[in-house]
Amino acid sequence: MTLSHIPFTLRASDGEPIFCDARFIDGADGLPVVIFVHGFKGFKEWGSIPFICESMARRGFYAISFNFSHNGVEGNSGEFTRLDRFERNTFSREVRELQEVVDAVAAGAVPHPEQILSGEIALIGHSRGGGIAILEAGNDPRVRGVAAWGSVADFNRYSPAQRNRWRAGGVFETKNMRTGQIMRLGLTLLDDIEANSDALDIGAAAASLHRPLLILHGEQDLAVRIGDGERLASLGDPAFTEFVPIPRANHTFGAAHPFAGSNPVLDEAIERTAEFFRSRAFGAAT
């Protein structure tokens, strides 16, 4: 079994580049597509993401990872060199860009489109990316299922006092503990939260999804507490929603950057996701 890894670039509707990677088994056809959606301070080269996508590809999926255009990482690098773009990012932009990645899959605008089932698309979203994935799926019937890993249940995670200081100062500062960089969120994000609260309501999107939704959450997640996963599970249609708390798992399911290899909880998350998509989202397609 030989695995292909092909970087490619899409253009968003506003002309911004979206840098992507496709991973799939050479020569295989009829492959359902899984798109991995990174989270806050994330990027497609982060830690375990390449391994997750490779693992999904080896299990018979066409796996795509990508960088949001304003995640602060330029091109295919793994460094935050465009903090000016990070500062201008919004949740609404990320939902739109994910939809445009789905558009590209549906249109066959990906490497070797003859190998994919363009109508068989599912999303894996981690942390903030889980919320983005649920919102996109809620608005897009082309998405057959979602796996939300350590997902937030609400984007408005800032206290009134924090929002007031943010508004007064023009930025909200957050430290990247890995790099030591001070990363600023601009007023564009706060404006987005306040102006588009209904469109960005993750819980409402989960409640209206009525399609397969897998919620995986580490019981030792200190970044996004397991209560977020429990809330999403309580809102999802019980006929389609599965909640899996994973003991001993933290927010990144035991992975770090740079990646030092897999571990039992990460392997469990991958296997449970693959099986969920096979049995619930794609049926007998794989």
Secondary structure, DSSP 8 states (H G I E B T S, - for coil): --EEEEEEEEE-TTS-EEEEEEEEETT--SEEEEEEE--TT--TTSTTHHHHHHHHHHTT-EEEEE--TTSSB-TT-SSB--HHHHHH--HHHHHHHHHHHHHHHHTT-SSSGGGEEEEEEEEEEETHHHHHHHHHHHH-TTEEEEEEES--S-S----HHHHHHHHHHSEEEEE-TTT--EEEEEHHHHHHHHH-TTTT-HHHHHHHH-S-EEEEEETT-SSS-HHHHHHHHHHS-TTTEEEEEETT--TTTT--SS-----HHHHHHHHHHHHHIIIIISGGG-
